Amino acid sequence: MANTRSRRSSRDISERLQGALVVGLLALGAWQGFSALATPAAQRRLAQVRSLDALLDGRAAAAVNFVEAHYLPADPILRAAGGVFRWRLFGSGGPQVAVGCDDWLYLTEEAQTVRGAEENLAARADIVAQVAAALARRGIELVVAVVPDKARIERATLCNAPRTAQSMARYEIFQAMLRERRIASLDLARRLDQARQEGPVYYRTDTHWNQRGAAIAARAVAEAVTTTLDPGFAYRTEAAAVETDGPGDLLRLMSLDLVPETLSPLGIKLRPASDRQFVARTVQTEKPAEADDLLATGPGDQVVLIGSSYSTNANFQGSLQEALRAPVNNVAEAGGGFSGAASTYFGGSAFAESPPRLIVWEIPERALSKPLQAQDRVLADLK
């Protein structure tokens, strides 16, 4: 009988513990849910569906589902844990990141196969030619700088990361199309490939060129310019005294940007090591005596840089100013792709009222074969 009472007591304790665990999990879930609904981002989304119509047609429920799927306090932790698990066990970076060797990461977008890619390349080559002709009529020089895919230049560390026949041929096809249209385009792939023999020109854990690669590209642009710019400007690039982590956008896409590199004190590696760099900063050292008057009353910018996040990263603007010995107005847009910054700039008052002497158009290779967007076609109407 004592044994029966003991088993019953053990069973009661077990049931109480299970009940407490269930209650605890329900409480945790409720806290997570209410916390997600209380976030500012969730409140902004829910404010758009606070109506009877939204409730009846399902929009309110859809908004709540979205909030609960994206704004849970535990979501970053769960995503990070999933990223570590995926990378450690399967050597995978997830749907957006391909894992090479020696901690090198690549954007899978570079290797996507696009239907109608060659037609898209030809259409964009036509657009570039139309823009160049419109600028030439106004006495403005255009320098086109196609930024080659990271996988094209840093191919030695691709290992099992995929490349497609389409992505491998894209750069040369587009360059040939520009030559057929008599558009001078820099061969940055050749310059960066040569420089790669002495060290990386792209970040290991980021999709962009690194500071060295950006500086090499800037010098190549300056060598291609034929327009005479106002003399008297000079710049110097300085490196920070302390080395810090590089940008690492591919780590972010893997949900590993907030994860420590190793699990101390065990020393277990949890993610690829961050890039390290001495951040470069370009400062003006000389300017002509009349520069302030020119800025106040003159015709506007001498040089305008339009492009993508390659132009906003790794001190490309600063390196370009140093190489050109001229101020550069950077109107590039992160995520702008082929035409985001170009359509905004050419459609704005600054270009209409005070056009520059030189425009540098930086274009990511991976954006060239994508389906055309409305903003691409806007450029074809440039007069």
C-alpha positions in Angstrom: 0.0 0.0 0.0 2.9 2.3 0.8 4.2 1.7 -2.8 0.8 2.5 -4.2 0.7 5.8 -2.2 4.2 6.6 -3.4 3.3 6.0 -7.1 0.2 8.0 -6.7 2.1 10.8 -5.1 4.7 10.7 -7.9 2.0 10.8 -10.5 0.3 13.7 -8.8 3.6 15.6 -8.7 4.2 14.8 -12.4 0.7 16.0 -13.4 1.2 19.2 -11.4 4.5 19.9 -13.1 3.0 19.2 -16.5 0.1 21.5 -15.7 2.4 24.2 -14.5 4.5 23.8 -17.6 1.4 24.1 -19.8 0.2 27.2 -17.9 3.7 28.7 -18.1 3.9 28.1 -21.9 0.4 29.6 -22.4 1.4 32.6 -20.3 4.6 33.0 -22.3 2.7 32.7 -25.5 0.1 35.3 -24.3 2.9 37.7 -23.3 4.6 37.3 -26.6 1.4 37.9 -28.5 0.4 41.0 -26.5 3.9 42.4 -26.6 4.0 42.0 -30.4 0.6 43.8 -30.7 1.9 46.7 -28.5 5.0 47.4 -30.7 4.9 50.8 -32.6 5.3 49.0 -35.9 2.3 46.7 -35.1 0.2 49.7 -34.0 0.9 51.5 -37.2 -0.2 48.4 -39.2 -3.2 47.8 -37.1 -4.3 51.4 -37.3 -5.1 50.9 -41.0 -7.6 48.1 -40.3 -9.6 49.4 -37.3 -12.9 49.4 -39.0 -15.9 47.1 -39.3 -15.3 46.6 -43.0 -11.7 45.5 -42.3 -13.0 43.1 -39.7 -15.6 41.6 -41.9 -13.5 41.2 -45.1 -10.6 39.6 -43.2 -8.0 42.4 -43.5 -8.0 42.9 -39.7 -7.3 39.2 -39.1 -4.6 39.2 -41.8 -2.9 42.2 -40.1 -3.0 40.5 -36.7 -1.5 37.3 -38.3 1.3 39.4 -39.9 2.1 41.1 -36.5 2.2 37.8 -34.7 4.4 36.3 -37.3 6.9 39.2 -37.5 7.0 41.2 -34.2 7.2 38.6 -31.5 9.9 39.6 -28.9 11.4 36.2 -29.2 11.5 36.3 -33.0 15.1 37.6 -33.3 16.3 34.9 -30.9 14.4 32.2 -32.7 15.7 33.4 -36.1 19.2 33.5 -34.8 19.0 30.0 -33.4 17.6 28.8 -36.7 20.5 30.5 -38.5 23.1 28.9 -36.3 21.5 25.5 -36.6 21.2 25.8 -40.4 24.8 26.9 -40.9 26.5 24.6 -38.3 24.6 21.4 -39.3 24.0 21.9 -43.1 26.5 24.5 -44.1 23.6 26.5 -45.5 23.0 30.3 -45.5 19.3 30.1 -46.2 17.4 31.1 -49.3 19.3 34.4 -49.8 22.9 33.5 -49.1 25.2 30.9 -50.7 28.0 29.6 -48.5 31.4 29.3 -50.1 34.6 28.2 -48.4 36.8 29.9 -45.8 33.8 31.9 -44.4 33.0 33.5 -47.8 29.4 34.3 -48.4 27.6 35.2 -51.7 24.2 36.6 -52.5 22.0 33.9 -54.3 20.4 36.7 -56.3 23.6 36.9 -58.4 23.0 33.3 -59.6 19.3 33.5 -60.4 18.2 32.5 -63.8 15.8 35.1 -65.3 13.4 34.4 -68.2 14.0 36.8 -71.0 17.3 37.9 -69.5 19.0 38.7 -72.9 16.0 40.8 -74.0 16.2 42.7 -70.7 19.9 43.3 -71.1 19.3 44.7 -74.6 16.5 46.9 -73.4 18.7 48.4 -70.7 21.6 48.9 -73.1 19.2 50.9 -75.3 18.1 52.9 -72.3 21.8 53.7 -71.4 22.4 54.7 -75.0 19.3 57.0 -75.0 20.4 58.6 -71.7 24.0 59.1 -73.0 22.6 60.8 -76.2 20.3 63.1 -74.2 23.2 64.1 -71.9 25.6 64.6 -74.8 23.1 67.1 -76.4 23.4 69.1 -73.2 27.2 68.9 -73.1 27.3 66.4 -70.2 29.7 63.5 -70.1 28.4 60.1 -68.9 30.7 57.4 -67.5 29.1 54.1 -67.1 30.6 51.8 -64.5 29.0 48.3 -64.3 30.0 46.7 -60.9 30.7 43.0 -61.5 29.1 40.4 -59.3 31.1 39.5 -56.2 30.9 35.8 -57.4 32.6 36.9 -60.7 35.6 38.4 -59.0 35.9 36.4 -55.8 35.3 33.1 -57.6 38.2 31.3 -56.0 36.3 31.0 -52.7 32.9 30.0 -54.3 33.6 26.2 -53.7 30.0 24.8 -53.7 28.2 28.1 -54.1 26.2 27.9 -57.3 26.8 29.9 -60.5 24.6 29.7 -63.6 25.6 29.9 -67.3 23.4 33.0 -67.5 25.1 34.8 -64.7 28.5 33.9 -65.9 27.8 35.4 -69.4 25.8 38.4 -68.3 28.6 40.9 -67.8 30.4 40.4 -71.1 27.1 40.3 -73.0 26.1 43.7 -71.6 29.5 45.2 -72.3 29.3 44.0 -75.9 25.8 45.5 -76.2 27.1 48.9 -75.0 30.0 48.8 -77.4 27.6 48.1 -80.3 25.7 51.2 -79.3 29.0 53.2 -79.1 28.8 53.7 -75.3 32.1 53.7 -73.5 31.8 51.6 -70.4 34.5 50.8 -67.9 35.7 47.2 -67.7 35.7 47.1 -63.9 35.8 43.3 -64.0 39.2 43.3 -65.6 40.6 45.9 -63.2 39.2 44.3 -60.1 40.2 40.8 -61.3 43.8 42.0 -61.7 43.7 43.6 -58.2 42.3 40.4 -56.7 45.6 38.7 -57.2 47.0 40.8 -54.4 44.1 40.5 -52.0 40.3 40.6 -51.7 38.4 43.5 -53.3 35.0 42.5 -51.9 34.0 42.0 -48.3 33.9 38.3 -47.3 30.5 38.5 -45.4 29.0 41.4 -47.3 27.8 41.6 -51.0 29.6 44.9 -51.7 33.2 45.8 -52.8 35.5 46.6 -49.8 37.4 49.8 -49.4 40.2 48.6 -51.5 37.9 47.6 -54.3 36.0 50.8 -54.2 39.2 52.9 -54.4 40.4 50.8 -57.4 37.1 51.4 -59.1 37.2 55.1 -58.4 40.6 55.4 -60.0 39.4 53.6 -63.1 36.5 56.0 -63.4 38.8 59.0 -63.1 41.1 57.6 -65.8 38.1 57.3 -68.2 36.9 60.9 -67.7 37.6 63.3 -70.6 35.8 66.4 -69.2 38.0 69.1 -67.7 36.9 69.8 -64.2 37.7 73.0 -62.2 41.3 72.7 -60.8 42.3 73.5 -57.3 40.5 70.8 -55.3 42.4 68.1 -53.4 41.4 65.3 -51.1 43.1 62.9 -48.8 41.8 59.5 -47.5 42.6 58.7 -43.9 42.2 55.4 -42.1 40.7 55.1 -38.6 43.1 54.3 -35.9 41.1 51.4 -34.6 40.0 48.3 -36.5 36.3 47.5 -36.4 33.9 45.0 -37.9 32.9 45.4 -41.6 29.3 45.9 -42.7 28.2 42.2 -43.1 24.8 42.4 -44.8 25.0 38.7 -45.7 25.3 37.8 -42.1 22.1 39.8 -41.5 20.3 37.9 -44.2 21.4 34.7 -42.5 20.0 36.1 -39.1 23.5 35.8 -37.7 24.5 39.5 -37.4 23.7 39.6 -33.6 25.1 36.2 -32.9 28.6 36.0 -31.3 31.3 34.4 -33.5 32.0 31.7 -30.9 30.3 30.2 -27.9 32.6 30.9 -25.0 34.2 29.2 -23.1 33.7 26.2 -25.3 35.1 27.9 -28.4 32.3 26.5 -30.6 32.1 28.6 -33.8 28.5 29.9 -34.3 28.9 31.9 -37.5 31.4 33.1 -40.1 33.9 35.6 -38.7 33.2 39.2 -39.4 35.3 41.2 -41.9 37.6 43.7 -40.2 38.7 47.1 -41.5 40.1 50.4 -40.6 37.3 52.6 -41.8 38.4 55.1 -44.5 37.4 58.7 -44.5 38.2 61.2 -47.2 38.7 64.8 -46.3 39.2 67.9 -48.5 42.7 69.4 -48.2 42.6 72.1 -50.8 39.9 74.1 -52.7 40.2 77.1 -55.0 39.8 80.5 -53.4 36.6 81.2 -55.4 35.0 77.8 -54.5 32.5 79.2 -52.0 31.4 81.8 -54.5 31.0 79.2 -57.2 28.9 77.0 -54.9 26.8 80.0 -54.0 26.3 81.5 -57.5 27.7 79.0 -60.0 26.0 76.5 -62.2 25.8 73.7 -59.6 27.7 70.4 -59.2 30.5 69.5 -61.4 30.2 65.8 -60.8 27.1 63.8 -59.8 27.2 60.1 -58.8 24.1 58.0 -59.4 23.9 54.4 -58.5 23.1 51.8 -55.9 24.4 50.8 -52.5 27.9 50.2 -54.0 28.1 54.0 -54.2 27.1 54.5 -50.6 29.4 51.8 -49.2 33.2 51.4 -48.6 34.0 55.2 -49.1 33.4 55.0 -52.9 32.3 58.6 -53.0 35.4 59.7 -51.1 37.7 57.7 -53.2 36.1 59.2 -56.3 36.6 62.7 -55.1 40.2 62.0 -54.4 40.7 60.4 -57.8 38.9 63.2 -59.7 40.2 66.0 -57.5 36.7 67.4 -57.5 33.6 67.4 -55.2 31.1 64.7 -56.0 27.4 65.0 -55.3 26.3 61.4 -54.4 22.6 60.9 -55.1 22.9 57.1 -55.2 20.1 55.0 -53.5 20.7 51.8 -51.5 18.5 49.2 -53.3 18.2 51.5 -56.3 19.4 48.8 -58.7 19.7 49.9 -62.3 17.5 53.0 -62.4 16.2 54.0 -59.0 18.7 56.8 -58.4 18.9 57.7 -62.1 15.1 58.2 -62.5 14.9 60.2 -59.3 17.7 62.5 -60.2 16.9 63.1 -63.9 13.3 63.8 -62.9 14.2 66.3 -60.2 14.7 70.1 -60.3 18.5 69.9 -59.5 19.2 68.3 -62.9 16.8 70.5 -64.8 18.0 73.8 -63.3 21.8 73.2 -62.7 23.1 70.2 -64.8 26.6 68.9 -64.0 29.5 68.5 -66.3 30.0 64.8 -65.5 27.7 62.0 -64.4 29.1 58.7 -63.1 26.4 56.0 -63.4 27.3 53.0 -61.3 25.2 49.9 -62.1 25.2 46.6 -60.3 25.6 43.7 -62.7 23.0 41.6 -61.1 20.3 44.2 -61.7 20.8 44.2 -65.5 19.0 41.0 -66.4 15.9 41.5 -64.2 12.5 42.2 -65.7 12.1 45.9 -66.6 10.3 48.2 -64.2 8.3 51.3 -64.8 11.2 53.5 -63.6 13.5 51.9 -66.1 11.2 53.0 -69.0 11.0 56.5 -67.6 14.7 57.0 -68.4 14.1 56.3 -72.1 12.0 59.5 -72.3 14.9 61.7 -71.1 15.3 64.7 -73.3 
